Amino acid sequence: MRIAQVAPLYESVPPKTYGGTERVVSYLTEELVRQGHEVTLFASGDSVTNASLISTVDCSLRLHPNKPDPAPLHAVQLGQVQIRRDDFDIIHYHNDYLHFPMSRANRHAQLTTLHGRLDLPELIPLYEEFSEMPLISISESQRAPLNGVNWVSTIHHGLPEGLFNPVYTPGKYLAFLGRISPEKRVDRAIEIARRAGLPLKIAAKVDKADEVYYQEKIAPLLKASPFAEYIGEINEEQKQDFLGGAIGLLFPIDWPEPFGLVMIEAMACGTPVIAYRRGSVPEVIEPGVNGFCVSNIDEAVEAVGSIDTISRQNCRQEFLRRFTAYRMARNYVEAYGRVRSESRESSHGRSAF
């Protein structure tokens, strides 16, 4: 199958450090190539891929020295996709709704994976207007705010099987990996570790939008918590030792998490997860198998005390059973086939008039 993957330009594919959407696009693209498909990746020029790469900007926007306005660059990218649309059997978008007007006008076989939260009120009229657009959700819970849209499938994220090696001997610290932001609640992680009497290592990105939050709320907390070590952003290679060496991963979120890639990264290392019961968490965490779902700090501290009852071998097996890139790519190929069939039927229906 001839497949176009259209990635946001904010990070390279894969990203150099933090970047969930672009990382998933990379895993999917490389696995589709491995499975024999002809894939073209539209992404920033510093991306690395075995697919054919088409770039309209030389560097990912977050790392770009000139800090350009992203809107015109994404418009150019989408224009390039449309010029080449007849080269593909399916176009797979990962940049939200930016292409909807073009896709409606051109009626090419396409679908969109929504990677972010959908509970924002301004999104409702947009998706109502473009309700025919074929959409992929990354968890069942992500779908909840939107009714009457064209959901094709829910496809959980997956990782390459060999990306991380399992570590079956637990380490001596708890881990927090992600972003330092109000909804990720690293402050809860610090309190859980304090009450559990364990060291906490924090590997996290601070976005510009969260810089004030970090300086006012988190930096003083870190200064007052000698057991908590902030090590900054880490890359994919560093995740192996960071996650594999942890007793467990703390995921104390305070928002409707669409998926939470870090949870399956930990599982791939054999590391159990203690996560707040929000968003996708109950779909990813099987209590007693690969971690615990909790509702408050007391329950989280209790779960830390029981974490040695979780088999790290079972964590790894649960990853292999449910969250590999191979499974993700096969699910997407099935969705591509359904969308192409529906697109052909729609085209035939229109030509009959």
Disulfide bonds with the S-S distance in Angstrom:
none
